[in-house]
Amino acid sequence: MFSNALKAYKLISGIKAGPSREPTWVYPKCPQQPGDWECGYYVMLYMHTIIQRTYFRY
């Protein structure tokens, strides 16, 4: 979706887009929830990690 928007922008702006200028997308690996209700676990886990790292940094 974003690649199509980028191509449209380049077309409208007159920017030449060659095959070597196309972006290479990197998809990060992260834990994913297997069902619907597990998302709360990951939210709370990352909130705990962020707060703990912030607290112990000072």
N, C-alpha and C positions, 0 to 999 in steps of 0.2 A: 504494500500500500504506500509506504513512504517512498519507495523507489519510483513509483509512478508519479507521485507528486514532485519529486526531484527532477524527473525527466521533463514534466510539464513546465516547471519553473525555468529550466535551462532552455527549453524551446521558446517560451515567451520572452525570456531575457536576451536571447540571441547568443547564448553561451554554447560553444561547440563542445559536444560530448562525444569523445572517442571511446572505444572499448577499453582502453587502459585507464580511463578516468572514472570508471564506474566504481562506486564504493564497495568495499568488501565488508560484509556484515559479520560481526562476531556475536554469537549468542552465548551469554554466560550460563554456566551450569549452577543451578541452585536447587534447594529442596522444593519439591512440589507436593501439593496435597493430593492424596489418592481419592478423596471423596469431597463432599461439600462442607462438612462441619469441621474438618481439620485445620482450616485456615486460621482459626483463632489461636491454635497452638503455635504456629509459626509467627504470627503477629506478636504474641506475648513473649516468645523466645527471643526475638530480635529486639523488642522493647527492653527486656531484661538485660540483654547483652550491651546495648547502647548505654543504658543508665549505669550499669556496673562499670563499664570502661570509662565513662565520663567521671563517675564518682571517685574511682581509684587513681585517676590521672592527676588530680590535684592534691 
